[in-house]
Amino acid sequence: MAELIPPADLVGPVPAKKRNEFKTAQLLAEYLPPHFKVFHSVHWATQNCDKTFLGEIDFIVLSPTGRLLLIEQKNGGLLEGKDGVSKLYGAQQKSVNMQMNRNLENLQTAFENRSGQKLDIDLLMYCPDYTIKDKSIVGIPADRVVDQPQADVLPEIVQHVLTERATARHTCADAVLISAFLTNQLNVRYDIGFLGGLAKSAYIEQAAGLSEWVGQMSGSPFHLLINATAGSGKTQLALDELAAAESVGQAALYVCFNRNLVEDMKKATGRPDTCTTFHELARVLYESNGFDYKPGAPGFEQSAEYFADHVEQFAHSVDVLLIDEAQDFEAQWLNTLFKLCKPGGRLIVLMDENQKLYSRVSADFGGWIKIDHQVTYRCPRIVTDHINEFGLAAQPIVSRSVVEGLPSILEVYEAGNDDSLLKATEKVLSQLLAEGHVKDEIALLTVKGAESSDLLKHDLIGKHCLKKIVGRTVSGDFEYSDGEVLADTVFRFKGRSANCVVLTELDFQELDENRKRRLFVGMSRARLRLALVMTQEAAGLLLGESNN
């Protein structure tokens, strides 16, 4: 169901002469897909030679990709002539052709004056009570004229018009900016929640492209290395590969370095036995052979070495093997995991060199099929612009998100001053909440480790209670405190995302590769908006990079 703006419960009593149009608006909202918007009774005004001209557009349908369809509804009979179609209002005859074109021109002009950008607009005429004998006189393509014989399929025609081209013309504005403009025309504040939901759902849909592409590839042996940026669809690819294997009775295994991402994958697949971290897999073998596992770094190293020496117990056991976050694996770990895949199986390694947070030498991928994909469907253009301007990625990142993104926030605090850090972070959180963002869609991330972070030592930031990791459950899942705003490190939040990301404790005197990667990981978690809380020196370094 599409969103109706203004909503039905805010409209009040509908005048008799407007009831037919309002029923059409409700019909479109009911049958169009989610994340479409149906604006009704949109008023415009323009001034020329000291005269003010007023007009009203019956409906404007906005697609998630920023395409617009202006719909003019005419009830009752119409007049057809050599100059087009007209309607009698009492004794006065008014041209429908001229009315539609005037509405389009004035909306385009008003938007361009406000934003400096153009709109991607189509026109459609809807006359549910009348059959037009010659549609060519209307002045728009015949398939944009919906008369009485087609009245029952109006929503389908509207959807077809708006989706026959996948995206708006590249020179035109995006859905976020247009939505804000149109809601302002209606004196309705736009819904942050809708924009965030749009960004999330559209990302899931668009990111499937990488999976479809890889799903059509075959070979023996099938060894594929994918170096793809954050939000490019690597997780969706992994889910689809696991599902495809299960559908034909093949054994599949997903192995990742990141614990959080593995837990998310277990829930998404409904098959926790097919998703594991490397260390979890090593621990299972270690303990199954009678050894006591000791938590912490020594236990990790000991079980990893044991796994490498005894992997033959699991060798050639899976038909499809997916290794994710491979940039953070030791070469020995990867080479050991490769042995799990059957000789004729599918072996797919997923990585992003820009997210390499550990100084580890990777495996040799000589002879593998390689795909490099630096397009993100999650991060809005505002965020990727920052990433590119700050020089955080080896190659420019291209955003194909359906949302432009909301303006970023930069807040400066005094280096070494804990109170200044807390106040700056609180100010950003309060601003986001005041603007309509909700607490459970904000991620407060520090670029420091959990032990070295000053921020994570606190349970409250002003009046905002933090939701922090306090331990692990018996099953090994992270256990959180009862706070409302998630606070974590960029290390542990890898593989996840939020509508708003507040990246804090940016306190550094040089912008080396490790800091660039931490910044990249943190910034690329944002689906809609980014806020940076940093020292003056760090701000100078970043802004200096953007000016180079």
N, C-alpha and C positions, 0 to 999 in steps of 0.2 A: 504494500500500500504506500502510495506517495504521501508527501506532507502537504496539507492544505494550509495556505497562508492568505489571510488570517484564518486561524482554526475556527471550526463551526461554532464552538462554544463562546467565541469572542465576537461573533458577528451580530448577535442580537436578532430582533425581529427583521425578517427580510421583506422589503416592500414588494407589493404584488407584481410590479413591472420587472422586478429583478429575480423572481423566483425560478424562472426557467434557466437563467444563467447560473444561479446558485446550484440548481440540481445538476447541471452539466459539470460544474466545478467539483462537486462531490463525487460524481461518476468517474471523472478523470482521476481523482485522488484515490478512489477505491480500486481501480483496475490497473493503474500504472505501477511499475515496480518500485520497491523501496529506493530511497535516495533521489528520486525525482521530486521536484517541488512544483506545486500548482498555485500560482499567485492569481487572485481574482480581484476584479474591480481596481485596477492599478491606474491612478490618476496622474496626469502630467500637466505641466504648465510651461509656456514659453512666451517670451516678450519680443515684439517686433514693432518698431516705430511707435513706441509709447503705448502700444496696445498689448493686452495680455490675452493669450489664446489658451483655452483649457480643453482637455480631452480625457478620455477614459478608455483603457484597453480591457476588454472583457476578461481574457485569460492570458497569462504568460506561463508556459511550461518550461522549466529549467532542468536540463539533464545533468547527471553527475559529471560529465566531461565539459560542461560550460556552454553547450548549445542551447539556443532559445527558440521557442515556437510561439509566435503571437497569434492568438485565435480570436477572430471576430465572429460572434454569434448573431444571426439575424432570424428572429422568429416571425412566423406568418408569411404573407406573400411578398414577392419582390417584383421589380420591374426590370425587364431586360431590353437593352437598346444598343445602338452602335457605339455609345460612349461607355458601355459597361453595365454593371448591375447597380440599381438604386433602390431606395426604400422611401415610402411615403410616410411622413410624420405630420398628420393633419393634412394641410394643403401644401406642405413643403416637401419637395423631393430632394433627397441627399444621396450623393454618390458613395456607394460602399467602397469602390476602388480607391477613391481619393481618401476616404476615412482610414483605410488600412495603411496606405502608404504614408499618410501624415503621422499616424501613430508610430510606425516604424522609424521614420526619420527623426521625430522628436525624442523618442526613447534613446536612439543611437546618439543624438546630439547631447542630451542630458548626461548620458553615461560618459561620453568622451570628454565633456567639460569637467566632470567630476574626477575622472581617473586618468585621463590621457590615453586610454586604450579603447579598442573597438569591440563590438559585439558580433557574434556569429548568429544571425537571426534568419529564420524562415517565417513565412506568413501562411496562415490557413484560414479559410472561410468555412463556417459551419451554419447551415440553414436546415434545421431538422424538420421543418414543415413544408418545404418547397423543393421541387425538382427543377434544376436549372437545365434548360434545353441546350444551351451552347456555353460550355464552361470556358471556352477560349476567350470570351469577352471579359472575364473577371480580372485579367491582368496578372495572374499568377499561374504556375503550372496546374494543369487539370487535376493531377493527383493530390493537390493541396486544397481542392474544393470538395467538401463533404456535404452532400445534400440529403434529402429525405431517404432515398434508397439505401444509403450507406450509414445512416444515423446510428444504427445498432453497433457498428464496428468503429466508432470514433476513437476510443482509447487505443485500439490496435493500430489505426492509421497514425495517430500522434506518436506512438512509440516507434513505429517504423521510420517516420520522418526524422526523428531525433537520434536514431541509432544506425541509419544507413551509412553514416560516416562515423567511425569509431571515436574520433576526437574532434574538438573544435579546431578551426584554422589556427595555425601556430602564431599568427600575428594578433590573435584575439585574447580577451581576458579569460580568467579561469572561474570556476563555479563559486569559489569562496567570495571573490570580489563582487561578482554579479549578485549573489545572494544578499550580501550586505547592502548593496545599492538598492535592490528592489524592496527589501524589508524596510529600509529607510524611507522609500517612497510611500510605503504603507504605514509608516510610523510604528513598525513592529521591530523590536530588537531581535537580531538573528540569534539562532540557537547554537551555542558553542557545542552542546552535546551532539547536535545533528552533524556539524562539521567533523567532529571527532569520529562519530560513527561512520560517516561517509568515507573518511580517510582510511579507516580500518577495513571496512567491507570491500571498498574498491581495490585496496591493496591486495586483499586475499584473491579477488577475482583476476586482477591483472597479472599478479605474480605467477599465475598458473602457466604463463607462456613458456617459461624456461622448462617446466616439467613436461609440457606437451612436446617440446622440441626434442628433449633427451629421450622421452618415451618412444620416439620413432627411430632412435638409433639402435643399431645392433652390430654384432661382430663377435669373433672368437679368436683370442681372448678379448673380452670387453673391459678395457682398462681406461677409465675416463677421469681426468682431472679438471675440476671446474673452479677457477679463481673468479669469484663473483662478489660484488660489493654488498654491503648491508642492505636488506630489504629488496633483494633482486629475485627472491623466490626459492632460495636453497632449501628452506625448511619444507615448503610445499612440495618441492621435488622429492625430498626424502619420504614424505608421507605417501605420495603417489606411488613411488617405487615399492614401498613396503606393502601397500594395498594391492598392487599388481601382482606381486609375488604370492601373497596370500590367496588371491583369486584363482591361481593355477596350482596351488598346493606346494609351492616352493618354500624352502627355509630361507628366511631373511633376517638380517641383523643390522641394527643402527648403533654405531659407536661414536660417542662425542666426548670432547674434553670437558665440556661445560655441564655441570650437574643440573643447574636450573633448566637448561634446554632439554636435557634428557627427561626430567620430570614432566615437562610440558608435552614432550613427544609421547610419553607413556599414556598420558591422559587423552591425547588426541587420537592415538591409534587404538586405545582400548586393549592393547596387547603389551603389557609391561615387560613381558619376557623377551620381546624383540628389541628393546631399547636399553642401552647401558652406557656408563662411562667406561673409559679404558681401565681405570683403577678399580672400578666395581667388578669388571670382568676378571681382572688379575686376582682380585681378592677372593672371588668365588673359587678359582682353581687352587689358590694357595690354601684356603681353609678346607676344601674338599679332600685335599691330600693330607689332612691332619695337622696342619700348622696353625698356630695362634696368631691372628692378625693384630698388630699394634697400631692404633690410630696415629695419624700425624705423618710428617715427612719421612721418618725412617721406615714406617710401615709401607708407605707408597713405594719407595725405592726398592725395598726388599721384595714385595709382591710383584712389582714390575719386572725385576730381574728373574724371578722364579717363573713368571709367565713366559718370558722370552726363551728360557731354557727348556720349558715343558709344553710349549704350544702344540706339539705333535698330538697331544691328547684331543685337541679340538680341530686339528688340521682338516681342510677340505670338508667342513661341516655345513657350510651355508651356500645357497645358490646366488643370493644377492647380498652384497656387503656394502654398506654405506658408512663412510667415515667423515664426520663433520668437525668443523673448527680445526682442520688438520694443520693450520699454521702454528698451533700451539703444542703439537706433538713432537716428541723426540723422534729422530730418524729410526732408532731401534724399535720404538713402540709401533710405528707405522709398518715397518718391514715385518714385524711379528704378526700384526693384524692381517696383513696381506695373505698370510698362509691359511687363514680361516676359510677363504673363498675357494670354491671348487674350480678346477682348471678351466672349465667352460662357462663359469658363472659371470655375473655382472659385478664389477668392482668399481665403485664410484667414490671419489674423494672430493670433498667440498672444502673450500678454504677461502680466506680473504686476507691477502698479504697486508692490507691496511689495518687489520685488527690483530696483528701479531704482537702480543704483549709480553712474550717471554723470549729470551735470547737463546733459541734452540735451533740447531741445524736440521733442516728438513731432509726427507728422503729423496732419492734420485728417481725422477719421473720420466727418464729417457724412454722413448718409444711409446709413451701414452698418448691417447687422444687428448687434446687440451682445448678448453673453452675459456675465454676471458670475457667477462660480462660486467661492465661498469655502469649499468643502468639500475636505478632504484625506483621501485614503485611505492615505497613506504615514505621516504623522506620528501617533504615539500621542497619546492625550488628555493625558498628562502634559506632553508637549512643547507642544501647542497651548495648554494652560492657561498655561504660562510666557509664550508669545508674546502671549496676550491680556492677562495680568496686567501685563506689562512695557510694554504699549501699543505693540507693534512693528508692528501692522497697522492699516490704515485702517478695516477692518471686522473683527469677531470671526471667527476661523477655527474651523471646526467639524471635529472629527476623526471619521472613520468607519472608522478602522483597526480591524482585528479584535483588536489587542492594546492593552491599557491602557498599556503601557510600564513600564519599570523605574524605580525612584526615581532622580532626577537627583543629580548630584554637584556641590557647590560648593566650590572650593578657592581660598584667598586667598594672594596673594604680595605682596611689598613692591615698591611702585612704583619703577622705575629701578634695580632690583637684578636683574641678569641671573642670578646664582646662585640667588636666591629663585624666579625664574620657572621655571628648569630643575628645581629640586627639587619645586616644586608640580606641575608637569606630569608629572614622573616618578612622583610619588605617585599621581596619578590613573590613569596607564597601568598601574602595578603593581596597583592595586586592581581595575581592570577584568579584567586577566589572571588574577588570583587568584580572581575570581568566575566564571571559565569562559568569558569572551569570548576570541576568537582574534584574533591580530594583523592578519590580512588583512581583518577586518571592523570595524576601528577606523580612523577618519579623524581625524587631528590637524590642525586648521585654525586658522590665524591670521586675525584680522580686519584685519591690516596687509597692505600690498603686499609682493611678494617682495623688493624691494630694501630696504625699511625694516624688515622683520621681524628681530628679534634672534634669535628661535627658529630660523629657517631658516638661520642662519649655522652651526648646529651639525649634525654628522653623527650624534651620539649624544645621547640623553636618558637619563642614567644608563647602564643596560646595554641600553637599547633602541635598535637601529640604525634610523635614519630612511630611508625611501624617498622621495627628493626628485627634482624635475625638474632635470636637469643640462644640458639642451640639446634639440635637435631632430634627428630622423633626416633622411635625404635626402628622404624623402617628406613631411616636415613634421610627423610625429607627435612628441609629447613623448618624450624619452628620460629614463629614471629611473635613479637609483643602485640599488645592490643591497641596500638596507635592507628591513626587515620591516614597519615601521609607516609608512603613508603620511602624509606631512606636506606640506601645501600651503596655499594661500590660499583664502579664501571666494570670491574672484573667479574663480579657475580651476576650483573644484570645483562651480560652479553647474551644475545639470542632472544632478548625480550624487547618490548617497546611500550611507549605510553603516548597519549595525546600531547602531554606537556612534559618536557624534561628540564629540570633545573640542575645544571652542572655547576658544582660549587667546589670550594677550596682550590681554586686555580691560582696557585702561588708558586711561581717559578721564575728563575733569572735567565734561563736559556730555553729555547724551544728546540730540543733535540728530538731524535726519531721516536724515542720511547714516549715522550710527552705528546708528540703529535698523534701517536697511535691511541693513547688514552683519550685524548680529545676527540679523535675520530669515532672511537667506540661510543663514547658518551653522547656526542651530538647526533650520531646516526640512529639513536634510539627514538628520536622524536617524530611523531606522525603529523603534528600540527604546529607546535610552538616550542621554541627553545629559549632558555634564559641562562645567562652566564654570570656567575658571581666570582669575581677575580680581584686580585690586587692591582694597584696602579701599574706596577712594573710588568705584570703578566699581560695586562691590557695593552700596554705599549708595544710589547713584543708581537702580539697577535695582530694589532692594527698596523704595525710596521710591516708585517708579512703581507697583509692585504694591499698595501700600497706599492709593494715591489713589482 
